[in-house]
Amino acid sequence: MASQVAKAESACAACRFQKKKCSEKCMLAPYFPHNDPCKFLLVHRLFGYGHVLKLLQDLPAEERGDAVGSLVYEARARDRDPVYGCIGEINDLQKKLQEVQSRLVSTEAELANITLQHANLLTLITGYDEGWDPNFYSVSPQESQDTHAYSDPHVLDPLQLWEPSIFWS
């Protein structure tokens, strides 16, 4: 009696739903365990027991796990969105991807514009027209104590160029 109770508890979710005795050769047992009956119910509601069994019989054993995973994913997507299912999720992800790509393009354009403005400002301030030097602002620890970053006496200080009357007149 105790062995029959143990066997009934270990029956896979598919056999439990079909009210069949689960044999050791049950093809669905590895993929629909007895402790997760909702997984089988979703797949059964969308595809049906016979179609799932036939699909798995036609596949090699090493591909069955991926196939069941795909069936479960599609069944859950159909449960959330009965009209579009996975296609609705794919469309949503494609829209998000397009939005992110357009933001990336606009950000790259803005970065290029800022870089160009920075190079123009440096050219205006320093008179240096060979392009932007990334080490222009780097200051050694000895210079950073009390000396100004612009050590060249021929280069104008940007604060000397600024005239507030231009902006507030």
Secondary structure per residue as TSV (DSSP state, phi and psi in degrees):
chain	resnum	aa	ss	phi	psi
A	1	M	-	360.0	-44.3
A	2	A	H	-65.5	-34.4
A	3	S	H	-69.7	-32.5
A	4	Q	H	-69.1	-37.4
A	5	V	H	-66.2	-41.3
A	6	A	H	-64.1	-41.6
A	7	K	H	-66.0	-37.8
A	8	A	H	-67.3	-34.8
A	9	E	H	-72.9	-29.1
A	10	S	T	-90.1	1.7
A	11	A	S	-64.7	140.4
A	12	C	-	-67.0	163.8
A	13	A	H	-63.1	-33.5
A	14	A	H	-67.9	-45.4
A	15	C	H	-68.6	-36.8
A	16	R	H	-60.8	-44.5
A	17	F	H	-65.5	-39.6
A	18	Q	H	-80.0	-6.3
A	19	K	T	57.0	44.1
A	20	K	-	-112.1	163.1
A	21	K	-	-81.9	127.8
A	22	C	-	-84.1	118.7
A	23	S	-	-90.4	171.3
A	24	E	T	-68.5	-23.4
A	25	K	T	-93.1	10.5
A	26	C	-	-60.8	122.4
A	27	M	S	-72.3	-25.9
A	28	L	S	-90.6	-14.7
A	29	A	T	-57.9	-42.6
A	30	P	T	-67.4	-22.4
A	31	Y	T	-103.1	-22.5
A	32	F	S	-127.6	79.7
A	33	P	-	-67.4	162.1
A	34	H	T	-66.3	-24.4
A	35	N	T	-87.3	1.2
A	36	D	-	-133.1	68.1
A	37	P	H	-70.8	-24.4
A	38	C	H	-62.8	-34.5
A	39	K	H	-60.5	-47.1
A	40	F	H	-68.8	-39.3
A	41	L	H	-60.9	-41.3
A	42	L	H	-63.1	-46.4
A	43	V	H	-65.8	-42.3
A	44	H	H	-63.4	-40.5
A	45	R	H	-63.9	-37.2
A	46	L	H	-85.9	-44.1
A	47	F	H	-106.2	-30.1
A	48	G	-	91.1	148.2
A	49	Y	H	-60.2	-48.3
A	50	G	H	-63.9	-39.9
A	51	H	H	-68.3	-39.2
A	52	V	H	-65.2	-44.6
A	53	L	H	-62.4	-44.9
A	54	K	H	-64.5	-41.3
A	55	L	H	-60.7	-45.7
A	56	L	H	-69.7	-31.7
A	57	Q	H	-68.1	-31.4
A	58	D	H	-78.9	-13.4
A	59	L	S	-97.7	150.9
A	60	P	-	-64.6	154.6
A	61	A	G	-59.7	-34.7
A	62	E	G	-74.1	-16.0
A	63	E	G	-98.4	-7.9
A	64	R	H	-66.6	-37.7
A	65	G	H	-61.7	-43.7
A	66	D	H	-65.4	-38.6
A	67	A	H	-64.5	-43.4
A	68	V	H	-64.9	-40.0
A	69	G	H	-59.4	-41.6
A	70	S	H	-66.6	-41.3
A	71	L	H	-62.3	-42.3
A	72	V	H	-66.3	-41.2
A	73	Y	H	-63.1	-45.9
A	74	E	H	-63.4	-40.2
A	75	A	H	-65.4	-40.8
A	76	R	H	-67.5	-38.7
A	77	A	H	-65.4	-40.4
A	78	R	H	-66.8	-32.9
A	79	D	H	-67.5	-39.4
A	80	R	H	-74.0	-41.5
A	81	D	-	-133.2	91.6
A	82	P	T	-63.8	-23.9
A	83	V	T	-83.2	-52.0
A	84	Y	T	-101.1	-29.8
A	85	G	T	61.3	-131.5
A	86	C	H	-65.3	-33.0
A	87	I	H	-62.7	-37.3
A	88	G	H	-62.1	-42.6
A	89	E	H	-66.0	-41.0
A	90	I	H	-63.1	-43.9
A	91	N	H	-62.5	-41.6
A	92	D	H	-61.7	-43.3
A	93	L	H	-66.6	-37.1
A	94	Q	H	-66.1	-39.2
A	95	K	H	-63.4	-43.9
A	96	K	H	-62.5	-40.4
A	97	L	H	-62.6	-43.7
A	98	Q	H	-63.3	-39.7
A	99	E	H	-63.9	-43.5
A	100	V	H	-66.2	-40.0
A	101	Q	H	-65.4	-39.3
A	102	S	H	-68.7	-37.0
A	103	R	H	-64.9	-37.5
A	104	L	H	-63.5	-44.1
A	105	V	H	-62.7	-43.9
A	106	S	H	-68.1	-35.9
A	107	T	H	-67.2	-41.1
A	108	E	H	-63.5	-39.8
A	109	A	H	-65.5	-41.3
A	110	E	H	-64.8	-40.3
A	111	L	H	-63.7	-42.7
A	112	A	H	-63.7	-39.8
A	113	N	H	-64.1	-44.8
A	114	I	H	-64.8	-41.3
A	115	T	H	-61.9	-41.9
A	116	L	H	-64.9	-43.3
A	117	Q	H	-62.0	-40.0
A	118	H	H	-63.9	-44.2
A	119	A	H	-64.1	-40.3
A	120	N	H	-65.2	-39.6
A	121	L	H	-65.3	-41.9
A	122	L	H	-64.5	-39.5
A	123	T	H	-63.5	-41.1
A	124	L	H	-65.7	-43.9
A	125	I	H	-74.7	-47.1
A	126	T	H	-95.7	-20.9
A	127	G	-	77.0	4.3
A	128	Y	-	-83.1	116.0
A	129	D	-	-114.4	20.9
A	130	E	S	-93.5	9.6
A	131	G	-	106.1	176.3
A	132	W	-	-85.3	130.5
A	133	D	-	-101.1	115.3
A	134	P	T	-64.8	-19.7
A	135	N	T	-93.1	11.7
A	136	F	T	-61.5	-40.8
A	137	Y	T	-92.5	-3.2
A	138	S	-	-71.7	133.3
A	139	V	-	-123.6	133.0
A	140	S	-	-73.9	159.2
A	141	P	T	-60.6	-30.7
A	142	Q	T	-70.1	-36.6
A	143	E	T	-74.1	-28.3
A	144	S	T	-76.3	-6.3
A	145	Q	T	-68.0	-70.3
A	146	D	T	-132.9	6.9
A	147	T	S	-100.2	156.8
A	148	H	-	-80.3	149.0
A	149	A	S	-63.5	-27.9
A	150	Y	-	-91.2	95.7
A	151	S	-	-88.9	-14.3
A	152	D	-	-77.7	122.8
A	153	P	T	-69.9	-16.7
A	154	H	T	-85.9	-11.6
A	155	V	S	-91.2	132.2
A	156	L	-	-78.1	145.3
A	157	D	-	-78.3	132.5
A	158	P	H	-59.2	-29.9
A	159	L	H	-69.0	-26.6
A	160	Q	H	-74.9	-27.4
A	161	L	H	-78.2	-21.2
A	162	W	-	-78.7	126.4
A	163	E	-	-122.7	111.3
A	164	P	H	-65.8	-21.9
A	165	S	H	-67.6	-22.9
A	166	I	H	-67.8	-38.8
A	167	F	H	-85.9	-28.3
A	168	W	-	-120.3	52.1
A	169	S	-	-108.4	360.0
